[in-house]
Amino acid sequence: MTDNVTFRDLAGKSVFITGGGSGIGAALTDGFLAQGAKVAFVGRSDASAFCDEMEQKHGGNRPHFMQCDITDIPALKKCITQAGEHHGPISVLVNNAANDARHSADEVDEKFWEFMLDVNLKAYFFAAQAVVDGMREHGGGSIINFSSISYMMGNAGYPLYTMANSGINGLTRSLAREFGSDHIRVNALAPGWVLTQKQKDMWVTEEGLNAHIARQCLPDPLAPEDIVDGVLFLASKSSKAMTGQALVIDGGVVVTG
């Protein structure tokens, strides 16, 4: 994680992250723990070893891991309840987990359609729904929905993923309006091509990466750690007047505004 920014108001905050044990999510867990926050996260795979590592690194501040398939909405809501019981009312929700499986339009059947929308959009809505009452009772909170620049670029190769990410922006704006009177802020964060281990194992080729970096204004590939400070900013009071927005961290591929 980066260590150049401290958001003092995040110390002691109860944070819930989906997919917080690997890739960008693991960097986020690390980053929030470094701020002194109390982190709970869910993931499909066992993350006990990662929790051990984080506990040792952060002086006994161990993240609370719950194994969960976020497409199982009752299970996801149960984990959110347990996180609140373990760390206190959730102040920050980070909807990070996603699936960018490559596919063509011709390959899509109804089952795959439902799965991709369940993991990439439906879980985001119901996680937000599950935390909002607690945030209202405690005077506000921050919800951060991960999107992607892929839909802004009009990328082919995963149309259901780009559709869901476009939908996340619409959801973010509507929830920001609906929850704003209770001082609950809702923002989206759209990373560029972040070179997680999964991306390296499954999708990165030298030719493809070089072509993408050529589209960036900045000539360096993105790592998970490059996303952390943007999320911490959206979670903290430093962004207390910011809601309904999409923060892009992509090295300068797309242009907003």
BALUM-716661 format. One record per residue (C-alpha): residue number from 1; x, y, z. Coordinates in steps of 0.05 Angstrom, whole numbers, plus 5000, padded with zeros to 4 digits. Layout:
BEGIN
<margu><seq>NUM</seq><u>X</u><v>Y</v><w>Z</w></margu>
...
//
This chain:
BEGIN
<margu><seq>1</seq><u>5000</u><v>5000</v><w>5000</w></margu>
<margu><seq>2</seq><u>5020</u><v>5073</v><w>4994</w></margu>
<margu><seq>3</seq><u>5041</u><v>5106</v><w>5059</w></margu>
<margu><seq>4</seq><u>5042</u><v>5179</v><w>5041</w></margu>
<margu><seq>5</seq><u>4972</u><v>5199</v><w>5062</w></margu>
<margu><seq>6</seq><u>4939</u><v>5194</v><w>5131</w></margu>
<margu><seq>7</seq><u>4864</u><v>5205</v><w>5140</w></margu>
<margu><seq>8</seq><u>4859</u><v>5211</v><w>5215</w></margu>
<margu><seq>9</seq><u>4783</u><v>5208</v><w>5217</w></margu>
<margu><seq>10</seq><u>4785</u><v>5136</v><w>5191</w></margu>
<margu><seq>11</seq><u>4818</u><v>5110</v><w>5255</w></margu>
<margu><seq>12</seq><u>4769</u><v>5065</v><w>5291</w></margu>
<margu><seq>13</seq><u>4718</u><v>5066</v><w>5234</w></margu>
<margu><seq>14</seq><u>4681</u><v>5002</v><w>5217</w></margu>
<margu><seq>15</seq><u>4694</u><v>4985</v><w>5144</w></margu>
<margu><seq>16</seq><u>4663</u><v>4929</v><w>5102</w></margu>
<margu><seq>17</seq><u>4696</u><v>4908</v><w>5036</w></margu>
<margu><seq>18</seq><u>4671</u><v>4857</v><w>4986</w></margu>
<margu><seq>19</seq><u>4727</u><v>4817</v><w>4956</w></margu>
<margu><seq>20</seq><u>4776</u><v>4844</v><w>5007</w></margu>
<margu><seq>21</seq><u>4825</u><v>4786</v><w>5007</w></margu>
<margu><seq>22</seq><u>4856</u><v>4790</v><w>4938</w></margu>
<margu><seq>23</seq><u>4875</u><v>4838</v><w>4883</w></margu>
<margu><seq>24</seq><u>4853</u><v>4910</v><w>4893</w></margu>
<margu><seq>25</seq><u>4810</u><v>4888</v><w>4952</w></margu>
<margu><seq>26</seq><u>4870</u><v>4862</v><w>4990</w></margu>
<margu><seq>27</seq><u>4907</u><v>4928</v><w>4979</w></margu>
<margu><seq>28</seq><u>4845</u><v>4964</v><w>5005</w></margu>
<margu><seq>29</seq><u>4842</u><v>4921</v><w>5068</w></margu>
<margu><seq>30</seq><u>4916</u><v>4935</v><w>5079</w></margu>
<margu><seq>31</seq><u>4905</u><v>5009</v><w>5068</w></margu>
<margu><seq>32</seq><u>4846</u><v>5017</v><w>5116</w></margu>
<margu><seq>33</seq><u>4882</u><v>4976</v><w>5170</w></margu>
<margu><seq>34</seq><u>4942</u><v>5023</v><w>5163</w></margu>
<margu><seq>35</seq><u>4894</u><v>5081</v><w>5179</w></margu>
<margu><seq>36</seq><u>4873</u><v>5045</v><w>5243</w></margu>
<margu><seq>37</seq><u>4805</u><v>5026</v><w>5216</w></margu>
<margu><seq>38</seq><u>4769</u><v>4961</v><w>5235</w></margu>
<margu><seq>39</seq><u>4760</u><v>4921</v><w>5171</w></margu>
<margu><seq>40</seq><u>4712</u><v>4864</v><w>5156</w></margu>
<margu><seq>41</seq><u>4712</u><v>4832</v><w>5087</w></margu>
<margu><seq>42</seq><u>4681</u><v>4775</v><w>5048</w></margu>
<margu><seq>43</seq><u>4708</u><v>4732</v><w>4993</w></margu>
<margu><seq>44</seq><u>4696</u><v>4665</v><w>4960</w></margu>
<margu><seq>45</seq><u>4764</u><v>4635</v><w>4978</w></margu>
<margu><seq>46</seq><u>4794</u><v>4624</v><w>5047</w></margu>
<margu><seq>47</seq><u>4834</u><v>4686</v><w>5068</w></margu>
<margu><seq>48</seq><u>4860</u><v>4662</v><w>5135</w></margu>
<margu><seq>49</seq><u>4933</u><v>4667</v><w>5114</w></margu>
<margu><seq>50</seq><u>4922</u><v>4738</v><w>5089</w></margu>
<margu><seq>51</seq><u>4889</u><v>4757</v><w>5155</w></margu>
<margu><seq>52</seq><u>4949</u><v>4728</v><w>5192</w></margu>
<margu><seq>53</seq><u>4995</u><v>4771</v><w>5150</w></margu>
<margu><seq>54</seq><u>4954</u><v>4833</v><w>5161</w></margu>
<margu><seq>55</seq><u>4950</u><v>4821</v><w>5236</w></margu>
<margu><seq>56</seq><u>5025</u><v>4816</v><w>5241</w></margu>
<margu><seq>57</seq><u>5037</u><v>4876</v><w>5196</w></margu>
<margu><seq>58</seq><u>4988</u><v>4922</v><w>5232</w></margu>
<margu><seq>59</seq><u>5004</u><v>4908</v><w>5305</w></margu>
<margu><seq>60</seq><u>4948</u><v>4860</v><w>5321</w></margu>
<margu><seq>61</seq><u>4894</u><v>4897</v><w>5281</w></margu>
<margu><seq>62</seq><u>4866</u><v>4835</v><w>5248</w></margu>
<margu><seq>63</seq><u>4814</u><v>4840</v><w>5194</w></margu>
<margu><seq>64</seq><u>4750</u><v>4799</v><w>5204</w></margu>
<margu><seq>65</seq><u>4741</u><v>4752</v><w>5145</w></margu>
<margu><seq>66</seq><u>4676</u><v>4716</v><w>5127</w></margu>
<margu><seq>67</seq><u>4673</u><v>4667</v><w>5069</w></margu>
<margu><seq>68</seq><u>4615</u><v>4686</v><w>5025</w></margu>
<margu><seq>69</seq><u>4589</u><v>4684</v><w>4954</w></margu>
<margu><seq>70</seq><u>4562</u><v>4754</v><w>4944</w></margu>
<margu><seq>71</seq><u>4511</u><v>4730</v><w>4894</w></margu>
<margu><seq>72</seq><u>4477</u><v>4696</v><w>4954</w></margu>
<margu><seq>73</seq><u>4442</u><v>4758</v><w>4978</w></margu>
<margu><seq>74</seq><u>4416</u><v>4730</v><w>5045</w></margu>
<margu><seq>75</seq><u>4487</u><v>4705</v><w>5061</w></margu>
<margu><seq>76</seq><u>4516</u><v>4773</v><w>5042</w></margu>
<margu><seq>77</seq><u>4467</u><v>4810</v><w>5087</w></margu>
<margu><seq>78</seq><u>4483</u><v>4762</v><w>5144</w></margu>
<margu><seq>79</seq><u>4557</u><v>4777</v><w>5137</w></margu>
<margu><seq>80</seq><u>4543</u><v>4852</v><w>5138</w></margu>
<margu><seq>81</seq><u>4503</u><v>4842</v><w>5202</w></margu>
<margu><seq>82</seq><u>4559</u><v>4801</v><w>5233</w></margu>
<margu><seq>83</seq><u>4610</u><v>4854</v><w>5213</w></margu>
<margu><seq>84</seq><u>4569</u><v>4907</v><w>5249</w></margu>
<margu><seq>85</seq><u>4565</u><v>4863</v><w>5311</w></margu>
<margu><seq>86</seq><u>4640</u><v>4850</v><w>5309</w></margu>
<margu><seq>87</seq><u>4665</u><v>4921</v><w>5296</w></margu>
<margu><seq>88</seq><u>4607</u><v>4966</v><w>5309</w></margu>
<margu><seq>89</seq><u>4561</u><v>5001</v><w>5259</w></margu>
<margu><seq>90</seq><u>4590</u><v>5002</v><w>5189</w></margu>
<margu><seq>91</seq><u>4614</u><v>5072</v><w>5169</w></margu>
<margu><seq>92</seq><u>4645</u><v>5054</v><w>5103</w></margu>
<margu><seq>93</seq><u>4621</u><v>5003</v><w>5051</w></margu>
<margu><seq>94</seq><u>4667</u><v>4987</v><w>4992</w></margu>
<margu><seq>95</seq><u>4632</u><v>4947</v><w>4937</w></margu>
<margu><seq>96</seq><u>4695</u><v>4921</v><w>4904</w></margu>
<margu><seq>97</seq><u>4683</u><v>4848</v><w>4884</w></margu>
<margu><seq>98</seq><u>4670</u><v>4838</v><w>4810</w></margu>
<margu><seq>99</seq><u>4678</u><v>4787</v><w>4754</w></margu>
<margu><seq>100</seq><u>4706</u><v>4809</v><w>4687</w></margu>
<margu><seq>101</seq><u>4703</u><v>4742</v><w>4652</w></margu>
<margu><seq>102</seq><u>4714</u><v>4751</v><w>4578</w></margu>
<margu><seq>103</seq><u>4657</u><v>4733</v><w>4532</w></margu>
<margu><seq>104</seq><u>4625</u><v>4751</v><w>4466</w></margu>
<margu><seq>105</seq><u>4553</u><v>4770</v><w>4457</w></margu>
<margu><seq>106</seq><u>4540</u><v>4706</v><w>4418</w></margu>
<margu><seq>107</seq><u>4563</u><v>4664</v><w>4478</w></margu>
<margu><seq>108</seq><u>4514</u><v>4694</v><w>4528</w></margu>
<margu><seq>109</seq><u>4455</u><v>4653</v><w>4552</w></margu>
<margu><seq>110</seq><u>4405</u><v>4671</v><w>4607</w></margu>
<margu><seq>111</seq><u>4444</u><v>4634</v><w>4661</w></margu>
<margu><seq>112</seq><u>4508</u><v>4671</v><w>4647</w></margu>
<margu><seq>113</seq><u>4470</u><v>4737</v><w>4640</w></margu>
<margu><seq>114</seq><u>4440</u><v>4728</v><w>4709</w></margu>
<margu><seq>115</seq><u>4507</u><v>4708</v><w>4740</w></margu>
<margu><seq>116</seq><u>4544</u><v>4768</v><w>4712</w></margu>
<margu><seq>117</seq><u>4491</u><v>4818</v><w>4734</w></margu>
<margu><seq>118</seq><u>4485</u><v>4784</v><w>4802</w></margu>
<margu><seq>119</seq><u>4558</u><v>4791</v><w>4818</w></margu>
<margu><seq>120</seq><u>4572</u><v>4857</v><w>4783</w></margu>
<margu><seq>121</seq><u>4510</u><v>4898</v><w>4800</w></margu>
<margu><seq>122</seq><u>4457</u><v>4863</v><w>4842</w></margu>
<margu><seq>123</seq><u>4504</u><v>4851</v><w>4901</w></margu>
<margu><seq>124</seq><u>4523</u><v>4924</v><w>4900</w></margu>
<margu><seq>125</seq><u>4452</u><v>4947</v><w>4910</w></margu>
<margu><seq>126</seq><u>4435</u><v>4898</v><w>4965</w></margu>
<margu><seq>127</seq><u>4499</u><v>4911</v><w>5003</w></margu>
<margu><seq>128</seq><u>4483</u><v>4985</v><w>5002</w></margu>
<margu><seq>129</seq><u>4412</u><v>4971</v><w>5024</w></margu>
<margu><seq>130</seq><u>4438</u><v>4929</v><w>5082</w></margu>
<margu><seq>131</seq><u>4484</u><v>4983</v><w>5111</w></margu>
<margu><seq>132</seq><u>4442</u><v>5045</v><w>5102</w></margu>
<margu><seq>133</seq><u>4398</u><v>5038</v><w>5165</w></margu>
<margu><seq>134</seq><u>4459</u><v>5034</v><w>5209</w></margu>
<margu><seq>135</seq><u>4491</u><v>5093</v><w>5175</w></margu>
<margu><seq>136</seq><u>4427</u><v>5133</v><w>5184</w></margu>
<margu><seq>137</seq><u>4425</u><v>5118</v><w>5258</w></margu>
<margu><seq>138</seq><u>4497</u><v>5141</v><w>5268</w></margu>
<margu><seq>139</seq><u>4494</u><v>5205</v><w>5228</w></margu>
<margu><seq>140</seq><u>4520</u><v>5184</v><w>5160</w></margu>
<margu><seq>141</seq><u>4571</u><v>5143</v><w>5123</w></margu>
<margu><seq>142</seq><u>4606</u><v>5131</v><w>5057</w></margu>
<margu><seq>143</seq><u>4589</u><v>5080</v><w>5003</w></margu>
<margu><seq>144</seq><u>4641</u><v>5069</v><w>4949</w></margu>
<margu><seq>145</seq><u>4621</u><v>5029</v><w>4887</w></margu>
<margu><seq>146</seq><u>4676</u><v>5003</v><w>4842</w></margu>
<margu><seq>147</seq><u>4662</u><v>5013</v><w>4769</w></margu>
<margu><seq>148</seq><u>4712</u><v>5010</v><w>4711</w></margu>
<margu><seq>149</seq><u>4734</u><v>5053</v><w>4652</w></margu>
<margu><seq>150</seq><u>4719</u><v>4994</v><w>4607</w></margu>
<margu><seq>151</seq><u>4649</u><v>5019</v><w>4591</w></margu>
<margu><seq>152</seq><u>4674</u><v>5090</v><w>4579</w></margu>
<margu><seq>153</seq><u>4723</u><v>5062</v><w>4528</w></margu>
<margu><seq>154</seq><u>4669</u><v>5021</v><w>4493</w></margu>
<margu><seq>155</seq><u>4711</u><v>4958</v><w>4500</w></margu>
<margu><seq>156</seq><u>4690</u><v>4894</v><w>4467</w></margu>
<margu><seq>157</seq><u>4701</u><v>4825</v><w>4496</w></margu>
<margu><seq>158</seq><u>4658</u><v>4829</v><w>4559</w></margu>
<margu><seq>159</seq><u>4592</u><v>4865</v><w>4543</w></margu>
<margu><seq>160</seq><u>4556</u><v>4844</v><w>4606</w></margu>
<margu><seq>161</seq><u>4613</u><v>4869</v><w>4649</w></margu>
<margu><seq>162</seq><u>4614</u><v>4937</v><w>4615</w></margu>
<margu><seq>163</seq><u>4538</u><v>4941</v><w>4619</w></margu>
<margu><seq>164</seq><u>4540</u><v>4928</v><w>4694</w></margu>
<margu><seq>165</seq><u>4594</u><v>4980</v><w>4704</w></margu>
<margu><seq>166</seq><u>4553</u><v>5032</v><w>4668</w></margu>
<margu><seq>167</seq><u>4495</u><v>5012</v><w>4712</w></margu>
<margu><seq>168</seq><u>4538</u><v>5022</v><w>4774</w></margu>
<margu><seq>169</seq><u>4546</u><v>5095</v><w>4755</w></margu>
<margu><seq>170</seq><u>4470</u><v>5104</v><w>4749</w></margu>
<margu><seq>171</seq><u>4459</u><v>5068</v><w>4815</w></margu>
<margu><seq>172</seq><u>4511</u><v>5111</v><w>4849</w></margu>
<margu><seq>173</seq><u>4478</u><v>5176</v><w>4827</w></margu>
<margu><seq>174</seq><u>4408</u><v>5154</v><w>4847</w></margu>
<margu><seq>175</seq><u>4430</u><v>5128</v><w>4916</w></margu>
<margu><seq>176</seq><u>4470</u><v>5191</v><w>4928</w></margu>
<margu><seq>177</seq><u>4406</u><v>5231</v><w>4917</w></margu>
<margu><seq>178</seq><u>4363</u><v>5184</v><w>4959</w></margu>
<margu><seq>179</seq><u>4410</u><v>5178</v><w>5018</w></margu>
<margu><seq>180</seq><u>4441</u><v>5247</v><w>5018</w></margu>
<margu><seq>181</seq><u>4393</u><v>5278</v><w>5068</w></margu>
<margu><seq>182</seq><u>4419</u><v>5228</v><w>5119</w></margu>
<margu><seq>183</seq><u>4492</u><v>5249</v><w>5106</w></margu>
<margu><seq>184</seq><u>4506</u><v>5184</v><w>5070</w></margu>
<margu><seq>185</seq><u>4552</u><v>5196</v><w>5011</w></margu>
<margu><seq>186</seq><u>4553</u><v>5149</v><w>4951</w></margu>
<margu><seq>187</seq><u>4609</u><v>5153</v><w>4900</w></margu>
<margu><seq>188</seq><u>4638</u><v>5109</v><w>4846</w></margu>
<margu><seq>189</seq><u>4711</u><v>5095</v><w>4831</w></margu>
<margu><seq>190</seq><u>4731</u><v>5073</v><w>4762</w></margu>
<margu><seq>191</seq><u>4801</u><v>5043</v><w>4757</w></margu>
<margu><seq>192</seq><u>4838</u><v>5033</v><w>4692</w></margu>
<margu><seq>193</seq><u>4874</u><v>4968</v><w>4677</w></margu>
<margu><seq>194</seq><u>4903</u><v>4949</v><w>4745</w></margu>
<margu><seq>195</seq><u>4954</u><v>4893</v><w>4741</w></margu>
<margu><seq>196</seq><u>4930</u><v>4846</v><w>4795</w></margu>
<margu><seq>197</seq><u>4957</u><v>4776</v><w>4797</w></margu>
<margu><seq>198</seq><u>4892</u><v>4751</v><w>4766</w></margu>
<margu><seq>199</seq><u>4900</u><v>4800</v><w>4708</w></margu>
<margu><seq>200</seq><u>4971</u><v>4778</v><w>4697</w></margu>
<margu><seq>201</seq><u>4953</u><v>4705</v><w>4699</w></margu>
<margu><seq>202</seq><u>4892</u><v>4709</v><w>4654</w></margu>
<margu><seq>203</seq><u>4891</u><v>4770</v><w>4609</w></margu>
<margu><seq>204</seq><u>4957</u><v>4808</v><w>4605</w></margu>
<margu><seq>205</seq><u>4999</u><v>4801</v><w>4542</w></margu>
<margu><seq>206</seq><u>5059</u><v>4843</v><w>4525</w></margu>
<margu><seq>207</seq><u>5026</u><v>4869</v><w>4462</w></margu>
<margu><seq>208</seq><u>4960</u><v>4885</v><w>4497</w></margu>
<margu><seq>209</seq><u>4993</u><v>4919</v><w>4556</w></margu>
<margu><seq>210</seq><u>5038</u><v>4961</v><w>4512</w></margu>
<margu><seq>211</seq><u>4978</u><v>4983</v><w>4470</w></margu>
<margu><seq>212</seq><u>4939</u><v>5002</v><w>4533</w></margu>
<margu><seq>213</seq><u>4996</u><v>5041</v><w>4564</w></margu>
<margu><seq>214</seq><u>5004</u><v>5078</v><w>4499</w></margu>
<margu><seq>215</seq><u>4933</u><v>5105</v><w>4510</w></margu>
<margu><seq>216</seq><u>4950</u><v>5129</v><w>4580</w></margu>
<margu><seq>217</seq><u>4976</u><v>5199</v><w>4592</w></margu>
<margu><seq>218</seq><u>5023</u><v>5171</v><w>4645</w></margu>
<margu><seq>219</seq><u>5071</u><v>5117</v><w>4619</w></margu>
<margu><seq>220</seq><u>5069</u><v>5070</v><w>4679</w></margu>
<margu><seq>221</seq><u>5026</u><v>5008</v><w>4690</w></margu>
<margu><seq>222</seq><u>4976</u><v>5011</v><w>4748</w></margu>
<margu><seq>223</seq><u>4984</u><v>4968</v><w>4810</w></margu>
<margu><seq>224</seq><u>4930</u><v>4954</v><w>4863</w></margu>
<margu><seq>225</seq><u>4965</u><v>5002</v><w>4911</w></margu>
<margu><seq>226</seq><u>4953</u><v>5059</v><w>4862</w></margu>
<margu><seq>227</seq><u>4878</u><v>5055</v><w>4877</w></margu>
<margu><seq>228</seq><u>4882</u><v>5056</v><w>4953</w></margu>
<margu><seq>229</seq><u>4890</u><v>5130</v><w>4968</w></margu>
<margu><seq>230</seq><u>4831</u><v>5148</v><w>4923</w></margu>
<margu><seq>231</seq><u>4786</u><v>5101</v><w>4962</w></margu>
<margu><seq>232</seq><u>4811</u><v>5127</v><w>5029</w></margu>
<margu><seq>233</seq><u>4796</u><v>5198</v><w>5005</w></margu>
<margu><seq>234</seq><u>4725</u><v>5179</v><w>4986</w></margu>
<margu><seq>235</seq><u>4716</u><v>5144</v><w>5053</w></margu>
<margu><seq>236</seq><u>4742</u><v>5202</v><w>5095</w></margu>
<margu><seq>237</seq><u>4715</u><v>5269</v><w>5115</w></margu>
<margu><seq>238</seq><u>4764</u><v>5299</v><w>5065</w></margu>
<margu><seq>239</seq><u>4711</u><v>5286</v><w>5013</w></margu>
<margu><seq>240</seq><u>4652</u><v>5306</v><w>5057</w></margu>
<margu><seq>241</seq><u>4621</u><v>5350</v><w>5003</w></margu>
<margu><seq>242</seq><u>4629</u><v>5299</v><w>4947</w></margu>
<margu><seq>243</seq><u>4574</u><v>5251</v><w>4929</w></margu>
<margu><seq>244</seq><u>4542</u><v>5222</v><w>4866</w></margu>
<margu><seq>245</seq><u>4609</u><v>5227</v><w>4830</w></margu>
<margu><seq>246</seq><u>4656</u><v>5180</v><w>4793</w></margu>
<margu><seq>247</seq><u>4729</u><v>5185</v><w>4809</w></margu>
<margu><seq>248</seq><u>4773</u><v>5157</v><w>4754</w></margu>
<margu><seq>249</seq><u>4842</u><v>5129</v><w>4769</w></margu>
<margu><seq>250</seq><u>4869</u><v>5103</v><w>4703</w></margu>
<margu><seq>251</seq><u>4934</u><v>5137</v><w>4686</w></margu>
<margu><seq>252</seq><u>4897</u><v>5184</v><w>4639</w></margu>
<margu><seq>253</seq><u>4861</u><v>5140</v><w>4589</w></margu>
<margu><seq>254</seq><u>4792</u><v>5170</v><w>4591</w></margu>
<margu><seq>255</seq><u>4773</u><v>5243</v><w>4598</w></margu>
<margu><seq>256</seq><u>4713</u><v>5262</v><w>4642</w></margu>
<margu><seq>257</seq><u>4675</u><v>5326</v><w>4649</w></margu>
//
